[in-house]
């Protein structure tokens, strides 16, 4: 059973940076996919970025390309989201989520979720 704990959120100004971390524990699979979702009150969650823990299959939402970078550590126990040049529209509650087997970018396929970490970008 995979468990996820995310951290690293905070309050930053427009143009600033944050690095989110997702700790992956429990039973893991070689084909595990990790995704970062953003949720704003009253709106559906949006997949911001995703990767296989092999590190070689990666997805970015168009709105964050060239600004955000998703990665993992060599031990495949952590997933990161480096967020640069932050904009007010990046504000939201960020969740780390996982699908145990197989690559996906469909929200409904992510069955394991962390508790969320708040990112607030202020002007």
Buried (B, 14 or more C-beta within 10 A) or exposed (E): EBEBEBBBBEEBEEEBEBBBBBBBEEEBEEBBBBBBBBBEEEEEBBBBBBBBBEBEEEBBBEEBEEBBBBBBEEEBEBBBBBBBEBBEEBBBBBBBBBBBEEBBBEEEBBEBBBEBBEBBBEE
